[in-house]
Amino acid sequence: MANFVLVAGAWLGSWAWDEVVPELRAAGHGAHPLTLSGLAERRDAPAGQGAHVADVVAEVERLDLREVVLVGHSYSGVPVGQAAERIGGRLAGLVLVDANVPVAGESFADQMPEPAALRAELAAHRGWWPPLPPAEFAGQGLTTGQIARIAERATPHPGASLTEPAVLEGPLSALPTLYVKCLLDWPEPPPVVAGLVADGHWRLAELDTGHWPMFSRPAELARVLGGF
């Protein structure tokens, strides 16, 4: 059985996996949700892209985990993808859930449709990315209660982690990876992912839900993870 290290996207902490963790553990897996520096209960910790990569690696080493499946959702695909290179033989695989993908020399902001707009927003909020307003979660398969829960517990995201470039030692094709595309958010995976899937390097799974499946479809997401 695998040891899943679960890292949610921007604005979220380990609490985002509260409904997924019991499903994985009931199936016999280890499940270890992680809050990145600068977020949730760790909101006072200094945070940049390098710190977030180090957070993931340190958690694997602290718990002395083997057969590790790193799971990165949304923004966290960038640091988790880099961490996958750094844990060596402990890695069993990588799962990217509707996630951004690390590209050497590029930041998360560089991958946005309007990078300048994101950087301006960070500047306007003293280096922090404010959480989305509840209206932005419409059409993502979430109930009113789920949206309220996310909005209530979300915390501003540290801007340095969004603007510092990724550092990769090898090609993404070398990582055993499953990409989970959530169809309500956008039906197609990013071009780099589509290419890796088409070439047979990565696998693709689809979920008929929105961008936050740990809330909208936790049991279904857990089954997909457990089938890695």
C-alpha positions as CSV (number, residue, x, y, z in Angstrom):
1,M,0.0,0.0,0.0
2,A,1.1,3.6,-0.7
3,N,1.8,6.5,1.5
4,F,0.0,9.5,0.1
5,V,1.3,13.0,0.9
6,L,-1.5,15.4,0.1
7,V,-0.9,19.0,-0.7
8,A,-3.8,21.3,-1.6
9,G,-3.6,24.4,-3.9
10,A,-3.5,28.1,-3.2
11,W,-5.2,29.5,-0.1
12,L,-5.8,26.0,1.4
13,G,-4.2,23.9,4.2
14,S,-4.2,20.3,5.2
15,W,-7.8,20.7,6.3
16,A,-8.8,20.6,2.7
17,W,-8.2,16.8,2.7
18,D,-10.4,16.0,5.7
19,E,-12.9,13.9,3.7
20,V,-10.3,12.2,1.5
21,V,-7.9,11.0,4.3
22,P,-10.4,8.6,5.9
23,E,-11.2,7.1,2.5
24,L,-7.6,6.4,1.8
25,R,-6.9,5.0,5.2
26,A,-10.0,2.7,5.1
27,A,-8.4,1.3,1.9
28,G,-5.2,0.5,3.8
29,H,-3.1,3.4,2.6
30,G,-1.1,5.9,4.6
31,A,-2.5,9.4,4.2
32,H,-0.5,12.5,5.3
33,P,-2.1,15.9,4.5
34,L,0.4,18.8,4.5
35,T,0.0,22.5,5.0
36,L,2.6,24.5,3.2
37,S,4.5,27.4,4.8
38,G,2.6,30.7,4.9
39,L,-0.9,29.1,4.8
40,A,-3.5,28.1,7.4
41,E,-2.0,27.2,10.7
42,R,1.5,28.0,9.3
43,R,0.5,31.4,8.0
44,D,3.4,33.1,9.9
45,A,6.1,30.9,8.4
46,P,8.3,32.5,5.7
47,A,7.3,31.1,2.3
48,G,8.6,31.1,-1.2
49,Q,8.7,28.5,-4.0
50,G,11.9,26.9,-2.6
51,A,10.3,26.8,0.9
52,H,7.3,24.9,-0.4
53,V,9.4,22.3,-2.2
54,A,11.4,21.9,1.0
55,D,8.2,21.5,3.0
56,V,7.2,18.5,1.0
57,V,10.6,16.9,1.1
58,A,11.0,17.5,4.8
59,E,7.6,15.9,5.6
60,V,8.6,12.7,3.7
61,E,11.9,12.5,5.5
62,R,10.4,13.5,8.9
63,L,7.9,10.6,8.7
64,D,10.5,8.3,7.1
65,L,8.0,7.4,4.4
66,R,8.5,4.8,1.7
67,E,6.3,4.0,-1.4
68,V,5.4,7.7,-1.5
69,V,2.8,9.0,-3.8
70,L,3.0,12.8,-3.8
71,V,-0.4,14.5,-4.6
72,G,-0.4,18.1,-5.7
73,H,-3.6,20.0,-6.4
74,S,-3.8,23.2,-8.5
75,Y,-0.9,25.6,-7.6
76,S,0.8,22.8,-5.5
77,G,1.6,20.8,-8.6
78,V,4.5,23.2,-9.1
79,P,6.3,22.5,-5.7
80,V,5.2,18.9,-5.5
81,G,6.5,18.1,-9.0
82,Q,9.9,19.5,-8.0
83,A,9.8,17.6,-4.7
84,A,9.2,14.4,-6.6
85,E,12.7,14.6,-8.0
86,R,14.2,15.2,-4.7
87,I,13.0,12.2,-2.6
88,G,14.8,9.6,-4.7
89,G,13.9,6.0,-4.2
90,R,11.1,6.9,-1.7
91,L,8.9,8.0,-4.7
92,A,6.3,5.5,-6.0
93,G,4.6,8.1,-8.1
94,L,3.2,11.6,-8.6
95,V,-0.5,12.6,-8.9
96,L,-1.4,16.1,-10.2
97,V,-5.0,17.0,-9.5
98,D,-6.2,19.7,-12.0
99,A,-2.7,21.1,-11.3
100,N,-0.1,23.4,-12.7
101,V,3.0,21.6,-13.8
102,P,6.5,22.8,-12.9
103,V,8.5,24.1,-15.9
104,A,12.2,24.8,-15.3
105,G,12.8,28.5,-15.1
106,E,9.1,29.4,-15.0
107,S,7.0,30.5,-12.1
108,F,3.4,29.8,-11.4
109,A,2.7,33.4,-12.3
110,D,4.4,32.9,-15.7
111,Q,1.8,30.2,-16.5
112,M,-1.2,32.4,-15.8
113,P,-3.2,33.9,-18.8
114,E,-2.2,37.4,-17.5
115,P,1.0,37.2,-15.5
116,A,1.2,41.0,-15.1
117,A,-2.3,41.1,-13.6
118,L,-1.4,38.6,-11.0
119,R,1.8,40.4,-10.1
120,A,-0.1,43.7,-9.8
121,E,-2.6,42.0,-7.5
122,L,0.2,40.8,-5.3
123,A,1.7,44.2,-5.2
124,A,-1.7,45.7,-4.2
125,H,-2.0,43.3,-1.3
126,R,1.5,43.6,0.1
127,G,2.8,40.4,-1.5
128,W,-0.2,38.2,-0.8
129,W,-2.8,36.7,-3.1
130,P,-6.2,37.1,-1.5
131,P,-8.6,34.1,-1.6
132,L,-11.3,34.0,-4.2
133,P,-14.7,35.4,-3.3
134,P,-17.5,32.8,-3.0
135,A,-19.0,33.7,-6.4
136,E,-15.9,32.4,-8.1
137,F,-16.7,28.9,-7.0
138,A,-19.9,28.8,-9.0
139,G,-20.2,26.0,-11.6
140,Q,-17.6,23.8,-10.0
141,G,-19.9,21.1,-8.6
142,L,-19.8,22.5,-5.0
143,T,-22.7,22.9,-2.7
144,T,-23.5,26.2,-1.0
145,G,-22.2,24.7,2.3
146,Q,-18.9,23.6,0.7
147,I,-18.3,27.0,-0.8
148,A,-19.0,28.6,2.5
149,R,-16.5,26.2,4.2
150,I,-13.8,27.0,1.7
151,A,-14.3,30.8,1.9
152,E,-14.4,30.7,5.7
153,R,-11.1,28.8,6.1
154,A,-9.1,30.0,3.1
155,T,-6.1,32.2,3.9
156,P,-4.1,34.6,1.7
157,H,-1.4,32.9,-0.3
158,P,2.3,34.0,-0.1
159,G,3.2,35.8,-3.3
160,A,6.8,34.8,-3.4
161,S,5.8,31.2,-4.0
162,L,3.9,32.3,-7.1
163,T,6.7,34.4,-8.6
164,E,9.9,32.4,-7.9
165,P,10.8,30.0,-10.8
166,A,10.7,26.2,-10.6
167,V,14.0,24.3,-10.6
168,L,14.0,20.9,-12.2
169,E,17.0,18.6,-12.5
170,G,15.5,16.3,-15.2
171,P,12.6,16.0,-17.7
172,L,9.0,15.7,-16.5
173,S,8.7,12.6,-18.6
174,A,11.0,10.8,-16.1
175,L,8.4,11.1,-13.3
176,P,5.8,8.3,-13.0
177,T,2.7,10.6,-13.1
178,L,-1.1,10.4,-13.2
179,Y,-2.8,13.7,-14.2
180,V,-6.4,14.0,-12.9
181,K,-8.4,16.4,-15.1
182,C,-11.5,17.9,-13.5
183,L,-13.9,18.4,-16.4
184,L,-16.1,21.2,-15.1
185,D,-13.1,23.5,-14.7
186,W,-11.9,23.0,-18.2
187,P,-12.2,19.8,-20.3
188,E,-8.6,19.7,-21.6
189,P,-5.3,19.3,-19.7
190,P,-2.5,21.8,-20.2
191,P,-0.6,21.4,-23.5
192,V,2.5,20.1,-21.7
193,V,0.4,17.4,-20.0
194,A,-1.4,16.5,-23.2
195,G,2.0,16.0,-24.9
196,L,3.3,13.8,-22.1
197,V,0.1,11.7,-22.1
198,A,0.1,11.4,-25.9
199,D,3.8,10.2,-25.8
200,G,2.9,7.5,-23.2
201,H,5.0,9.1,-20.4
202,W,2.1,10.1,-18.2
203,R,-1.4,8.7,-17.6
204,L,-4.6,10.7,-17.6
205,A,-7.8,10.3,-15.5
206,E,-10.9,12.4,-15.7
207,L,-13.4,13.4,-13.0
208,D,-16.8,14.8,-13.9
209,T,-16.6,17.6,-11.3
210,G,-14.9,21.0,-10.7
211,H,-11.5,22.2,-9.7
212,W,-11.9,21.3,-6.0
213,P,-12.7,17.6,-6.0
214,M,-11.5,17.0,-2.5
215,F,-14.7,18.8,-1.5
216,S,-17.1,18.0,-4.3
217,R,-16.1,14.3,-4.8
218,P,-13.9,13.1,-2.0
219,A,-14.7,9.4,-2.2
220,E,-14.3,9.4,-6.0
221,L,-11.0,11.2,-5.8
222,A,-9.8,8.8,-3.2
223,R,-10.6,5.9,-5.4
224,V,-8.7,7.4,-8.3
225,L,-5.7,8.0,-6.0
226,G,-5.9,4.5,-4.6
227,G,-5.8,3.1,-8.1
228,F,-2.5,4.7,-8.9
